[in-house]
Amino acid sequence: MINERPHKNLVTWQKAVELVTEIYRMTEGFPKKEEFGIIAQMRRAVISVPSNIAEGLTRKTKKDKLHFLNIAQASLSEIDTQIEISLRLAYVSQQVYEHAEVSLTEVEKLLSGLARSIA
């Protein structure tokens, strides 16, 4: 059966959802005191990436589509900063940090390509 929601067929969206699960798993090990701090912030930011990709692709104009993709791109920058802070606070190991950075970079590249194809 063909998926009726076109964003679900996009590798960019699929990889963004994988990044969400990775960040959720990563933050499970953070200190309880961060529940309403960096954990909540990282989770909000990472969820906004595939959400904005999906919303953007439903928009009718290129301008609107690109607006939502730009929001997704900005959220990726936010997550990048938060991952760096998590490493510096020793909430994640160097290995976990590097894996997250690779995943993040992959989504950034795919998202940039998607935006170029729409522009």
C-alpha positions as CSV (number, residue, x, y, z in Angstrom):
1,M,0.0,0.0,0.0
2,I,1.3,3.4,-0.9
3,N,1.6,5.8,2.0
4,E,-1.0,8.6,1.7
5,R,1.2,11.0,3.6
6,P,4.0,11.9,1.2
7,H,6.4,13.1,3.9
8,K,6.6,9.6,5.3
9,N,8.2,8.4,2.0
10,L,11.0,11.0,2.2
11,V,14.4,9.8,3.5
12,T,14.8,13.2,5.1
13,W,11.7,12.9,7.2
14,Q,12.6,9.2,8.1
15,K,16.1,10.2,9.2
16,A,14.7,13.1,11.2
17,V,12.4,10.7,13.0
18,E,15.4,8.4,13.7
19,L,17.2,11.4,15.2
20,V,14.2,12.0,17.5
21,T,14.4,8.5,18.9
22,E,18.2,8.8,19.3
23,I,17.9,12.0,21.3
24,Y,15.1,10.6,23.4
25,R,17.2,7.6,24.2
26,M,20.2,9.7,24.9
27,T,18.4,12.0,27.3
28,E,16.9,9.0,29.3
29,G,20.3,8.8,31.0
30,F,20.5,12.5,32.0
31,P,20.2,13.5,35.6
32,K,16.7,13.7,37.0
33,K,17.3,17.4,37.8
34,E,17.4,18.1,34.1
35,E,13.9,16.8,33.4
36,F,12.5,20.3,32.9
37,G,15.8,21.8,31.7
38,I,18.0,20.4,28.9
39,I,16.0,17.2,28.5
40,A,12.7,19.0,27.8
41,Q,14.5,21.5,25.6
42,M,16.3,18.9,23.5
43,R,13.2,16.8,23.0
44,R,11.1,19.8,22.0
45,A,13.7,20.9,19.5
46,V,14.3,17.5,18.0
47,I,10.5,16.8,17.6
48,S,10.1,20.0,15.7
49,V,12.4,18.8,12.9
50,P,10.3,16.0,11.4
51,S,7.1,17.9,12.4
52,N,8.1,21.0,10.4
53,I,9.3,18.9,7.5
54,A,5.8,17.3,7.4
55,E,4.0,20.5,7.8
56,G,6.1,22.3,5.2
57,L,5.5,19.7,2.6
58,T,1.7,20.2,2.9
59,R,2.0,23.9,2.1
60,K,1.0,25.1,-1.3
61,T,3.6,27.7,-2.1
62,K,7.4,27.3,-2.3
63,K,7.8,30.2,0.1
64,D,5.6,28.5,2.7
65,K,7.4,25.1,2.2
66,L,10.8,26.7,2.6
67,H,9.7,28.7,5.7
68,F,8.9,25.4,7.5
69,L,12.1,23.7,6.3
70,N,14.1,26.7,7.6
71,I,12.5,26.3,11.0
72,A,13.5,22.6,10.9
73,Q,17.0,23.6,10.0
74,A,17.1,26.1,12.9
75,S,16.0,23.4,15.3
76,L,18.9,21.2,14.1
77,S,21.3,24.1,15.1
78,E,19.6,24.2,18.5
79,I,20.0,20.5,19.0
80,D,23.7,20.7,17.9
81,T,24.3,23.3,20.7
82,Q,22.5,21.2,23.2
83,I,24.4,18.0,22.3
84,E,27.7,20.0,22.8
85,I,26.5,21.2,26.2
86,S,25.5,17.7,27.2
87,L,29.1,16.5,26.4
88,R,30.6,19.4,28.3
89,L,28.4,18.6,31.3
90,A,29.5,14.9,31.0
91,Y,25.9,13.8,30.5
92,V,27.0,11.9,27.4
93,S,30.2,10.1,26.5
94,Q,32.4,11.1,23.6
95,Q,31.1,8.1,21.6
96,V,27.5,9.0,22.1
97,Y,28.2,12.6,21.2
98,E,30.0,11.6,18.0
99,H,27.2,9.3,17.0
100,A,24.6,12.0,17.6
101,E,26.7,14.5,15.6
102,V,26.9,12.1,12.6
103,S,23.1,11.6,12.7
104,L,22.5,15.3,13.0
105,T,24.9,16.1,10.1
106,E,23.1,13.6,7.9
107,V,19.7,15.1,8.6
108,E,21.1,18.6,8.0
109,K,22.5,17.6,4.6
110,L,19.3,15.9,3.5
111,L,17.3,18.8,4.7
112,S,19.5,21.3,2.8
113,G,19.1,19.1,-0.4
114,L,15.3,19.0,0.1
115,A,15.2,22.8,0.4
116,R,17.3,23.2,-2.7
117,S,15.0,20.9,-4.7
118,I,12.0,23.1,-3.7
119,A,13.7,26.5,-4.2
